[in-house]
Structures are given as structure tokens and as C-alpha cells.
Amino acid sequence: MSKKTTKKSTVKKTAPKKTSKKKEAPKKTTTKKAAEEKPKTEAKKTTAPKEASSAIAKHMEKRFEKIHEERRLPPSVLEELQTKVSNLEVTKKEFDTICDNVIESYERSLVEPGEAVGTVAAQSIGEPGTQMTLRTFHYAGVAELSVTQGLPRLIEIVDARNNPSTPTMKIHMTKELAGDRNEAKAIARNIEMVLVESVASNISIDLLRPAIDIRFDPELMEDKGLTVEAVGEAIQEKIKAKGEVEPGDNMIFVHPANESLAELQKLSEKIREVRVKGISDVTHVVIRKESDGYVLYTEGSNLQDALEVEGVNPHRIYTNNLREIFQVLGIEATRNAIIQEAMNVLNEQGMDVDVRHIILVADMMTADGTIRQIGRHGISGSKNSALARAAFEVTIKHLLGAGIAGTRDPLRGITENVILGQLIPLGTGAIDLLMNPQIPTPPKKRKKSKA
């Protein structure tokens, strides 16, 4: 009985398995069909976004061309918009709204016609200027060099001083030499000015010979990379026929042509100031390691000669002496330097002044092709109006001069109109409205009254 029951039970157990196999068979066919249909749908999906993206790209290109032709945006803003939008995945509608918003915000930022830009710029620079410090700071990261900053430096820039109080240069070397400290030292030696007195341990007058006795410090001579013969040649070149140089062992005797004591003393003073090596006006050079290699910072500035030093990168050399930049590189470079120097001073003091105010000042200073200061010797002193010049400084002199010469005042400025109590030519005062009373007005049609 037990055997029969087991057989029955096994049959009962295996029976559902057969039915399950029959049910599973159609599933395989459905999966095959789905697998065949999938790549077709995927291909359709991939081609659709490609077509859409190409259409958007064409639309973008057309819109940018239109903006460029209509000059709705300046080239720098348009270029920035192009680079930023090209990285975004946007629809045509979204792209158009972005462009419209950029154009709208740009047009809002433009100055209205008749706006007092000069007064606003003067206020924007002058007000933070009252909070600036009056001290001289050490150069950032270089303790040996000090640079004038704060209000004194801003006054120097605006006054276009011939010689700033602390002229400095920042000199980068060529790419091949930038990482080599020994090369940096060698270039620094070629730049740093070396005088005879800076390498001499003693300079005295020998009355018995008579001659000027110059003794050299061997350590200093080695450090500066100099020889006695090189110093002797430099002295001979400077004094020429006034004396004869006799080099010796770590010493030089200079025999003057005129052996009087007064002449010896004069010649001695002249020899002390003879430049043996380096470029003039650069008294000290500091080497500093930065991210892109070694950089030379100088105390004193001579841009013309520094550009000619071998190993210096002429495209990466900067001086804070505006007059030198003007003489060597021209007026456009000077304008950029004025903007950069003024913004550096204001930013270091934490003053948030818009760069456009500084640009206006720089444009006024360099408009006629030379650097002019903002003062009575520059922009303010060269105004057409005698009343405007008199209102600024030295009133009597200007009024007397104008009276003697019989000068006519066009009254186009603000100051002269304020003096006379008239409307100033700004804002609504800059516009004149004219009406022609002779133009006939069309007769009005009367409504017919009902009888």
C-alpha cells in the first residue's frame, strides 16, 4: 500500500510541471519580438534629439548673428553669452528668454543721455578715498621691498607724477629659465645696478702719487660676478681723458690729468657714482618663487633697459611708473596701466568702486595722446571756459587774463552756468524744445445737431 501511494504522490507532484512548460513556451516568442522591436524604437529616439539639437544650434547661430548685426550687445558680452549658453541644454524658447534678459539688463545698465557721469565718478572715487590709509605697505610676500599704497598712491596716479615715490618692476623670465633658481640669480645680477662704491671697501686720495686709491671687497666682487679689469674699464669709459686707470691686485689707482687737490676730490666723487654693472635706477632685486616659476621684483624702475636683458620675457614685464610705460609702450598701454594701478589700490583697501568710473578718469587723462594730470596743470586748467578755470584754482589770475584778452565764454559747462544762475546743460537742461506756431492746425469737425 505504501508503494502505491508513493507512486500516486509522485505523479501528482510532476503533473503541474508539464503544464508550466507549456505555459512558458509562448513567453519566449514575445521576448523575441520585443528584442526585434527595441532597436527600431531606440534608433528613432536617438535620431530625434539629434535633429532637435541641430535645429536649436541653427536657431542660436541666427540669433547671435542678428544681435551682432544690430549691435545690441558689445563684443565681449556677446562672446561670454555664446560660451555660457553653448554649454547648456536649452529649448528655443528658453534660449530666446535668456537672450532677451541679457539684452534688457545690458540696456538698463547703460547711462542715460544727459547723465552727470563726471560728477558721479568723482563722488564714487572721492568718497571711499576719504577712508583710505596714509601709510606705505610692504610688498605682498616680499619684506625687503616697500611700495606706496592707499591714498598717497592714488594721488600719484591721478597727478600723473613723473617719478613715483617707490617705483618697482615685476619681471618674469622666459619659459625655459623660469624654473631655474641659478638662472634667476644670474639675470638678477645683470639687472641690479652696481656702483664702484658698493663693491669698494675703501676709496681714498693718495697725495704722494698723486692718485685715487680704490680697494675692493673680494667677497662682494665675487657675489656680483665682477673682476678688477671690468671695473677699471667702466671707470676709464666714464672719466675718459680726465685721468688714467692703473689696475692692480684687488685694487685700482686712478691718476688724474690735473693733479690739483680740488680736481682729485671732484674725480673721487665722480668715480664713486660710476655704474659698473646692471641697469641704471634699479637699486635692488628680490627673487621670489611663484606658481609659474621664479619672478624678479625690483626696487627702482627702468623698463627700456630691462626689456633688453637676456632671459627676460618681454611680454610679461610690468612697472608701476606710468611715464615709463608711456615712453616705451605708448598711450593705450598707459591707459590700461592707470586703470590697473587705480583698481589695485582701491581693491587692496577693500573699496568696492565700479571699474567704469576709473575707466572714465583714465580716458580723460589720456584722451589727447599724452598723460595729463587732473588738476590746474592738466584737465581742469585746460577747460575752454574762463569761469570754470577760475572756479577751480587761482581765481584772480584766470579772470584777469580773460579780461585782458577779451575772452568769450561759450557757457557750455556746468560750473559757469551755476555761477550765472542758469539751467545747467545736464538731464532735462540738456534738451531744448522748439515749437513752430506757423504750422496750421486742422479744423475740428463739428457734430451736426439734430433738428
KAHU-V821702 format. One record per residue. N is the residue number from 1. RES is the residue in three letters. OMEGA is omega in radians with two decimals (none if undefined). D_LAST is the distance of its C-alpha to the last C-alpha in Angstrom with 2 decimals. Layout:
n=<N:N>
res=<RES:RES>
omega=<OMEGA:OMEGA>
d_last=<D_LAST:D_LAST>
This chain:
n=<1:2:3:4:5:6:7:8:9:10:11:12:13:14:15:16:17:18:19:20:21:22:23:24:25:26:27:28:29:30:31:32:33:34:35:36:37:38:39:40:41:42:43:44:45:46:47:48:49:50:51:52:53:54:55:56:57:58:59:60:61:62:63:64:65:66:67:68:69:70:71:72:73:74:75:76:77:78:79:80:81:82:83:84:85:86:87:88:89:90:91:92:93:94:95:96:97:98:99:100:101:102:103:104:105:106:107:108:109:110:111:112:113:114:115:116:117:118:119:120:121:122:123:124:125:126:127:128:129:130:131:132:133:134:135:136:137:138:139:140:141:142:143:144:145:146:147:148:149:150:151:152:153:154:155:156:157:158:159:160:161:162:163:164:165:166:167:168:169:170:171:172:173:174:175:176:177:178:179:180:181:182:183:184:185:186:187:188:189:190:191:192:193:194:195:196:197:198:199:200:201:202:203:204:205:206:207:208:209:210:211:212:213:214:215:216:217:218:219:220:221:222:223:224:225:226:227:228:229:230:231:232:233:234:235:236:237:238:239:240:241:242:243:244:245:246:247:248:249:250:251:252:253:254:255:256:257:258:259:260:261:262:263:264:265:266:267:268:269:270:271:272:273:274:275:276:277:278:279:280:281:282:283:284:285:286:287:288:289:290:291:292:293:294:295:296:297:298:299:300:301:302:303:304:305:306:307:308:309:310:311:312:313:314:315:316:317:318:319:320:321:322:323:324:325:326:327:328:329:330:331:332:333:334:335:336:337:338:339:340:341:342:343:344:345:346:347:348:349:350:351:352:353:354:355:356:357:358:359:360:361:362:363:364:365:366:367:368:369:370:371:372:373:374:375:376:377:378:379:380:381:382:383:384:385:386:387:388:389:390:391:392:393:394:395:396:397:398:399:400:401:402:403:404:405:406:407:408:409:410:411:412:413:414:415:416:417:418:419:420:421:422:423:424:425:426:427:428:429:430:431:432:433:434:435:436:437:438:439:440:441:442:443:444:445:446:447:448:449:450:451>
res=<MET:SER:LYS:LYS:THR:THR:LYS:LYS:SER:THR:VAL:LYS:LYS:THR:ALA:PRO:LYS:LYS:THR:SER:LYS:LYS:LYS:GLU:ALA:PRO:LYS:LYS:THR:THR:THR:LYS:LYS:ALA:ALA:GLU:GLU:LYS:PRO:LYS:THR:GLU:ALA:LYS:LYS:THR:THR:ALA:PRO:LYS:GLU:ALA:SER:SER:ALA:ILE:ALA:LYS:HIS:MET:GLU:LYS:ARG:PHE:GLU:LYS:ILE:HIS:GLU:GLU:ARG:ARG:LEU:PRO:PRO:SER:VAL:LEU:GLU:GLU:LEU:GLN:THR:LYS:VAL:SER:ASN:LEU:GLU:VAL:THR:LYS:LYS:GLU:PHE:ASP:THR:ILE:CYS:ASP:ASN:VAL:ILE:GLU:SER:TYR:GLU:ARG:SER:LEU:VAL:GLU:PRO:GLY:GLU:ALA:VAL:GLY:THR:VAL:ALA:ALA:GLN:SER:ILE:GLY:GLU:PRO:GLY:THR:GLN:MET:THR:LEU:ARG:THR:PHE:HIS:TYR:ALA:GLY:VAL:ALA:GLU:LEU:SER:VAL:THR:GLN:GLY:LEU:PRO:ARG:LEU:ILE:GLU:ILE:VAL:ASP:ALA:ARG:ASN:ASN:PRO:SER:THR:PRO:THR:MET:LYS:ILE:HIS:MET:THR:LYS:GLU:LEU:ALA:GLY:ASP:ARG:ASN:GLU:ALA:LYS:ALA:ILE:ALA:ARG:ASN:ILE:GLU:MET:VAL:LEU:VAL:GLU:SER:VAL:ALA:SER:ASN:ILE:SER:ILE:ASP:LEU:LEU:ARG:PRO:ALA:ILE:ASP:ILE:ARG:PHE:ASP:PRO:GLU:LEU:MET:GLU:ASP:LYS:GLY:LEU:THR:VAL:GLU:ALA:VAL:GLY:GLU:ALA:ILE:GLN:GLU:LYS:ILE:LYS:ALA:LYS:GLY:GLU:VAL:GLU:PRO:GLY:ASP:ASN:MET:ILE:PHE:VAL:HIS:PRO:ALA:ASN:GLU:SER:LEU:ALA:GLU:LEU:GLN:LYS:LEU:SER:GLU:LYS:ILE:ARG:GLU:VAL:ARG:VAL:LYS:GLY:ILE:SER:ASP:VAL:THR:HIS:VAL:VAL:ILE:ARG:LYS:GLU:SER:ASP:GLY:TYR:VAL:LEU:TYR:THR:GLU:GLY:SER:ASN:LEU:GLN:ASP:ALA:LEU:GLU:VAL:GLU:GLY:VAL:ASN:PRO:HIS:ARG:ILE:TYR:THR:ASN:ASN:LEU:ARG:GLU:ILE:PHE:GLN:VAL:LEU:GLY:ILE:GLU:ALA:THR:ARG:ASN:ALA:ILE:ILE:GLN:GLU:ALA:MET:ASN:VAL:LEU:ASN:GLU:GLN:GLY:MET:ASP:VAL:ASP:VAL:ARG:HIS:ILE:ILE:LEU:VAL:ALA:ASP:MET:MET:THR:ALA:ASP:GLY:THR:ILE:ARG:GLN:ILE:GLY:ARG:HIS:GLY:ILE:SER:GLY:SER:LYS:ASN:SER:ALA:LEU:ALA:ARG:ALA:ALA:PHE:GLU:VAL:THR:ILE:LYS:HIS:LEU:LEU:GLY:ALA:GLY:ILE:ALA:GLY:THR:ARG:ASP:PRO:LEU:ARG:GLY:ILE:THR:GLU:ASN:VAL:ILE:LEU:GLY:GLN:LEU:ILE:PRO:LEU:GLY:THR:GLY:ALA:ILE:ASP:LEU:LEU:MET:ASN:PRO:GLN:ILE:PRO:THR:PRO:PRO:LYS:LYS:ARG:LYS:LYS:SER:LYS:ALA>
omega=<-3.11:-3.12:-3.12:-3.12:3.13:3.12:3.14:-3.12:3.14:3.11:3.11:-3.10:-3.06:-3.09:-3.13:-3.13:-3.13:-3.13:-3.12:3.12:3.13:-3.13:-3.08:-3.07:-3.13:3.13:-3.11:-3.13:3.14:3.14:3.12:3.13:-3.13:3.14:3.12:-3.10:-3.06:-3.11:3.12:-3.14:3.12:3.13:3.10:-3.13:-3.10:-3.13:-3.11:3.12:3.12:3.13:-3.13:-3.11:3.12:3.11:3.12:3.14:3.10:3.12:3.10:-3.10:3.13:-3.10:3.13:3.10:3.14:3.12:-3.14:-3.13:-3.11:-3.12:3.13:-3.14:3.04:-3.05:-3.10:-3.14:3.13:3.14:3.12:3.12:3.14:-3.10:-3.09:-3.11:-3.13:3.12:-3.09:3.03:-3.07:3.06:3.14:-3.11:3.13:3.13:-3.14:3.13:3.10:-3.13:-3.12:3.13:3.14:3.14:-3.12:-3.12:3.09:-3.14:3.07:-3.09:3.13:-3.14:3.09:3.06:-3.13:3.10:-3.13:-3.04:-3.12:3.14:3.14:3.12:-3.14:3.12:-3.05:3.12:-3.05:-3.08:3.06:-3.14:3.12:-3.12:-3.07:-3.11:-3.09:-3.04:3.02:-3.09:3.00:3.14:-3.09:3.08:3.13:-3.06:-3.05:-3.08:3.05:-3.07:3.11:3.11:3.12:-3.05:3.11:-3.14:3.12:3.11:3.09:-3.11:-3.07:3.12:-3.13:-3.10:3.11:-3.13:3.07:-3.05:3.10:3.11:3.13:3.03:3.00:-3.01:3.03:3.11:3.11:-3.05:-3.09:-3.03:-2.98:-3.09:-3.06:-3.09:3.14:3.09:3.12:3.11:-3.13:3.13:3.12:3.09:-3.14:-3.11:-3.05:-3.11:3.11:3.07:3.13:-3.09:-3.13:3.08:-3.12:3.07:-3.13:3.03:-3.07:3.12:3.10:-3.06:-3.13:-3.05:-0.35:-3.10:3.05:-3.06:-3.14:3.10:-3.07:3.05:-3.05:-3.13:3.13:3.14:3.14:-3.13:-3.13:3.12:-3.09:3.02:3.14:-3.11:-3.13:3.12:3.13:3.12:-3.13:3.13:-3.13:3.14:-3.11:-3.05:3.10:-3.03:-3.11:-3.13:-3.13:-3.08:3.10:-3.14:3.11:3.14:-3.13:3.10:3.11:3.00:3.08:3.13:-3.10:3.09:3.07:-2.98:3.12:-3.08:3.14:3.13:3.10:-3.14:3.09:-3.12:3.12:3.13:-3.14:-3.11:3.12:-3.05:-3.12:3.11:-3.08:-3.06:3.08:3.14:-3.03:3.09:3.09:-3.01:-3.05:3.11:3.11:3.11:-3.12:3.13:3.10:-3.03:-3.09:3.08:-3.12:-3.14:-3.13:3.04:-3.06:2.97:-2.97:-3.03:3.02:-3.00:-3.09:-3.11:-3.13:3.12:-3.09:-3.14:-3.11:3.14:3.13:3.08:-3.04:-3.14:-3.10:3.10:-3.04:3.06:3.10:3.10:-3.04:-3.12:3.11:3.12:3.14:-3.11:-3.04:-2.98:3.08:-2.96:-3.13:3.09:3.13:3.13:3.12:-3.14:3.11:-3.14:-3.09:-3.11:-3.11:-3.14:3.09:-3.13:-3.09:-3.13:3.13:3.13:3.13:3.14:-3.11:3.13:3.13:-3.07:-3.09:3.07:3.12:3.12:3.12:3.12:-3.13:3.11:3.12:-3.10:-3.02:-3.01:-3.06:3.06:3.05:3.10:3.06:3.08:3.06:-3.09:-3.07:3.08:-3.10:-3.01:-3.08:-3.12:-3.09:3.10:-3.13:-3.05:3.10:3.13:3.12:3.11:-3.13:-3.13:-3.08:-3.11:3.07:-3.01:-3.01:-3.12:-3.11:-3.13:3.10:-3.14:3.14:3.13:3.14:-3.09:-3.09:-3.07:3.04:3.12:-3.11:3.14:3.13:-3.08:-3.10:-3.02:-3.08:3.10:3.07:3.12:-3.10:3.12:3.12:3.05:3.12:-3.10:3.10:3.10:3.14:3.12:-3.12:-3.06:3.02:3.10:3.14:3.11:3.09:-3.08:-3.05:3.12:-3.10:3.12:-3.13:-3.12:-3.12:3.11:3.12:3.11:3.13:3.13:-3.14:-3.09:none>
d_last=<128.99:127.84:127.83:125.73:123.19:122.86:122.29:119.57:117.92:117.98:116.41:113.70:113.02:112.86:110.77:107.35:108.06:108.01:104.68:103.26:104.40:102.67:99.42:99.63:100.04:96.37:95.27:96.98:95.01:91.69:92.69:93.63:90.23:88.49:90.68:89.73:85.99:86.00:86.57:83.76:81.23:82.65:82.30:78.65:78.12:79.81:77.96:74.53:74.78:76.26:73.29:70.87:72.74:72.80:69.05:68.49:70.89:68.99:65.68:67.30:68.67:65.29:63.57:66.29:66.07:62.30:62.78:65.52:63.44:60.41:62.82:61.20:64.60:67.71:70.72:72.80:70.09:69.33:73.06:73.46:70.51:72.03:75.46:74.15:71.70:74.30:76.53:73.84:73.02:69.22:66.51:63.92:61.26:63.68:64.74:61.16:60.42:63.67:62.74:59.20:60.66:63.30:60.80:58.44:61.31:62.65:59.32:59.03:62.50:61.64:61.24:57.76:57.29:58.14:60.36:63.34:65.95:68.82:68.26:67.95:71.13:73.01:72.07:72.89:76.36:77.12:76.39:78.79:81.22:81.83:83.24:85.64:89.40:91.51:94.60:96.32:96.73:99.34:98.22:97.16:100.38:102.55:104.31:106.06:102.85:100.37:96.90:94.53:91.43:88.68:87.20:90.01:89.47:85.67:86.27:88.75:86.19:83.35:85.76:87.08:90.66:93.30:95.79:94.67:96.99:98.08:97.61:98.30:98.21:97.85:99.81:99.85:102.69:102.54:102.29:105.98:107.20:104.64:106.76:110.11:111.03:113.95:111.68:109.23:112.13:113.22:109.72:109.43:112.77:111.44:108.30:109.80:111.03:114.76:116.28:120.00:120.11:118.55:121.51:124.26:126.40:127.69:127.02:129.63:131.12:134.79:136.24:139.62:138.32:135.71:132.93:130.07:131.24:128.61:129.65:127.44:126.78:127.88:125.58:122.50:123.44:123.75:120.49:118.56:120.42:121.98:125.35:127.24:127.04:123.22:122.96:125.47:123.42:120.19:121.97:123.54:120.18:118.63:121.44:122.37:125.09:125.23:127.76:129.65:129.29:132.47:131.75:134.35:134.80:131.61:131.42:130.40:131.85:129.72:131.82:129.74:130.24:130.29:132.66:131.50:130.54:127.02:126.46:127.84:125.42:122.45:123.44:123.97:120.40:119.04:121.02:119.66:116.08:116.96:114.82:117.19:114.83:111.19:108.01:107.38:105.36:105.71:108.12:108.01:107.04:106.49:106.57:104.35:104.11:100.57:99.10:99.28:102.70:104.21:102.01:103.28:101.80:102.90:103.16:102.14:100.13:100.85:98.46:99.69:103.32:102.56:100.73:103.95:106.22:107.54:106.38:103.12:99.88:97.81:94.52:95.11:96.12:94.06:94.49:92.57:93.17:89.85:91.45:93.98:91.29:89.42:92.61:93.74:90.62:87.77:84.46:82.69:85.62:85.53:81.85:82.63:85.66:83.63:81.16:84.05:86.15:83.30:82.15:85.78:86.21:82.99:83.64:87.23:85.99:83.46:80.44:77.39:75.83:73.52:75.25:72.18:72.81:76.39:75.26:73.02:76.02:78.29:75.78:75.54:79.35:79.95:76.88:78.79:81.76:84.08:84.36:82.83:83.13:80.20:81.34:81.79:84.15:81.69:77.95:77.07:79.24:77.74:74.07:72.41:71.20:73.81:71.97:72.02:75.75:76.41:74.57:76.88:80.45:82.49:79.60:81.43:82.98:79.66:77.84:80.79:81.04:77.30:77.50:80.57:79.11:75.67:73.96:70.18:68.51:65.57:64.35:63.51:65.37:64.75:67.65:67.00:63.31:64.32:66.85:64.18:61.61:59.09:57.13:59.56:58.81:58.58:55.84:52.47:54.42:55.44:51.90:50.03:46.26:44.96:41.46:40.54:37.89:37.63:35.96:32.32:29.77:27.02:23.52:21.16:18.13:14.89:12.35:9.07:6.35:3.80:0.00>
